[in-house]
Amino acid sequence: MSHWDETWAVARSAEDIDEAIQMLGREISLDYVGKGSILLLTTARLSSVLYFFGALGRAINPDLPIQMGLVDIVEADGERRVVYLDGVGGLVSGAHVILARPLMTTGETMAFLKQQLLADGAKSVKTCVLLDKAWRKSIVDADYIGFRVTSSVFLAGYGFDDGAGYGRLLDHLVKSEGPKK
């Protein structure tokens, strides 16, 4: 059954999302006042992270020194490694790093990145997610959470691509309510 055969409903409005991101920005700002600069990193498909990452960066107090960057995880010969993009690797040592992702399910990616960033000399590493699929057991507890999703639903919108076009709904999230009758 394709997504077009399902009924969709608004899960979070643009106002809900903006309020959650502003709250995350305030929490991060309060935690890092007087601690130096923040390195805000993400790894995700650009289409799904672009809106959240940009809005979060703008929500953090502009008086705090902040740098933003991308990392990737590559696998070769059965080993995973972090690849720092755009010169970000030189910024990790001694930095307070916040890993920001729009969605956390198992926490596997966050756990791996956190371990690698600390091994590369980060002073601290915290995690920030817009949506935490709390109904799934995660191996990492996010430090900053916009929304906890407490039941198994399919979410699309706000850049989360579903393959059927709902990812282009940029101002809100929608959820599947199941097949039409």
ChimeraX attribute file (.defattr): number of C-alpha atoms within 10 A of each C-alpha:
attribute: neighborCount
match mode: 1-to-1
recipient: residues
	/A:1	6
	/A:2	8
	/A:3	15
	/A:4	12
	/A:5	11
	/A:6	14
	/A:7	14
	/A:8	20
	/A:9	11
	/A:10	15
	/A:11	15
	/A:12	18
	/A:13	14
	/A:14	14
	/A:15	11
	/A:16	16
	/A:17	20
	/A:18	19
	/A:19	13
	/A:20	18
	/A:21	25
	/A:22	19
	/A:23	18
	/A:24	22
	/A:25	21
	/A:26	15
	/A:27	16
	/A:28	21
	/A:29	18
	/A:30	13
	/A:31	10
	/A:32	16
	/A:33	13
	/A:34	9
	/A:35	11
	/A:36	13
	/A:37	16
	/A:38	23
	/A:39	21
	/A:40	23
	/A:41	21
	/A:42	24
	/A:43	20
	/A:44	17
	/A:45	13
	/A:46	13
	/A:47	13
	/A:48	20
	/A:49	21
	/A:50	16
	/A:51	16
	/A:52	21
	/A:53	23
	/A:54	11
	/A:55	16
	/A:56	22
	/A:57	18
	/A:58	13
	/A:59	19
	/A:60	23
	/A:61	17
	/A:62	10
	/A:63	8
	/A:64	16
	/A:65	14
	/A:66	16
	/A:67	14
	/A:68	17
	/A:69	18
	/A:70	18
	/A:71	19
	/A:72	14
	/A:73	14
	/A:74	11
	/A:75	9
	/A:76	7
	/A:77	5
	/A:78	6
	/A:79	7
	/A:80	11
	/A:81	13
	/A:82	16
	/A:83	13
	/A:84	18
	/A:85	11
	/A:86	11
	/A:87	11
	/A:88	16
	/A:89	16
	/A:90	11
	/A:91	18
	/A:92	22
	/A:93	16
	/A:94	15
	/A:95	21
	/A:96	22
	/A:97	26
	/A:98	21
	/A:99	24
	/A:100	26
	/A:101	24
	/A:102	23
	/A:103	21
	/A:104	25
	/A:105	18
	/A:106	17
	/A:107	20
	/A:108	13
	/A:109	16
	/A:110	25
	/A:111	17
	/A:112	15
	/A:113	22
	/A:114	21
	/A:115	12
	/A:116	14
	/A:117	21
	/A:118	18
	/A:119	12
	/A:120	14
	/A:121	14
	/A:122	19
	/A:123	14
	/A:124	16
	/A:125	19
	/A:126	17
	/A:127	24
	/A:128	27
	/A:129	23
	/A:130	24
	/A:131	20
	/A:132	25
	/A:133	21
	/A:134	17
	/A:135	13
	/A:136	15
	/A:137	11
	/A:138	17
	/A:139	13
	/A:140	17
	/A:141	18
	/A:142	20
	/A:143	15
	/A:144	21
	/A:145	21
	/A:146	21
	/A:147	18
	/A:148	14
	/A:149	15
	/A:150	11
	/A:151	10
	/A:152	11
	/A:153	15
	/A:154	12
	/A:155	22
	/A:156	26
	/A:157	22
	/A:158	26
	/A:159	24
	/A:160	24
	/A:161	17
	/A:162	14
	/A:163	10
	/A:164	11
	/A:165	14
	/A:166	21
	/A:167	20
	/A:168	17
	/A:169	15
	/A:170	14
	/A:171	16
	/A:172	20
	/A:173	23
	/A:174	22
	/A:175	18
	/A:176	17
	/A:177	13
	/A:178	13
	/A:179	13
	/A:180	9
	/A:181	6
